[in-house]
Amino acid sequence: MNSLTLEALAAQALAKLRASFALEGHQLLVVRKYYGVRYYEVRRWGQARTFTALRDVHAFRTQIGGAT
């Protein structure tokens, strides 16, 4: 039986989300600040959208025409 940790599952989910953005020509970055805050940035053609919550990244993915 394969027992994945919560961190491993989260990493897999993030990798899938990155791949789905890449299929649409976008780049998903996870930026971590030194004091523990993390935010997500979606880039394409020199423009970027910044999100503080992963659910907002999923919503943006749906908005641009992709499934999450």
C-alpha positions in Angstrom: 0.0 0.0 0.0 1.3 3.4 -0.9 1.2 5.8 2.0 1.8 9.3 0.8 2.2 12.2 3.3 0.0 15.2 3.2 3.0 17.2 1.8 3.5 14.7 -1.0 -0.2 14.8 -2.0 -0.1 18.6 -2.0 3.0 18.6 -4.2 1.3 16.2 -6.6 -1.8 18.5 -6.8 0.4 21.5 -7.4 2.3 19.7 -10.1 -1.0 18.8 -11.9 -2.2 22.4 -11.6 1.2 23.6 -13.0 0.9 21.2 -15.9 -2.7 22.3 -16.7 -1.6 25.9 -16.8 1.4 25.0 -19.0 -1.0 23.3 -21.5 -2.6 26.8 -21.9 0.8 28.6 -22.2 0.8 29.9 -18.7 3.5 29.6 -16.0 2.5 29.0 -12.3 5.0 30.1 -9.7 4.8 29.6 -6.0 6.6 32.4 -4.2 7.5 32.0 -0.5 8.5 35.0 1.6 11.1 34.6 4.3 8.5 35.1 7.0 6.4 32.1 5.9 3.8 33.8 3.7 3.3 32.2 0.3 1.6 33.5 -2.8 0.9 32.2 -6.3 1.7 34.0 -9.5 0.4 33.0 -13.0 2.3 34.5 -15.9 1.9 34.7 -19.6 3.3 37.0 -22.3 4.9 39.3 -19.8 1.8 39.8 -17.7 1.1 38.3 -14.3 -1.8 37.7 -11.9 -1.0 37.2 -8.2 -3.1 35.2 -5.8 -2.9 34.6 -2.1 -5.0 31.5 -2.0 -4.8 28.3 -4.0 -8.6 28.3 -4.4 -8.3 31.6 -6.3 -5.7 30.0 -8.6 -8.2 27.2 -9.3 -10.9 29.7 -10.0 -8.7 31.6 -12.4 -7.8 28.3 -14.2 -11.5 27.7 -14.7 -12.0 31.2 -15.8 -9.4 31.0 -18.6 -11.1 27.9 -20.0 -9.4 25.0 -18.3 -10.5 22.2 -16.1 -8.9 21.9 -12.6 
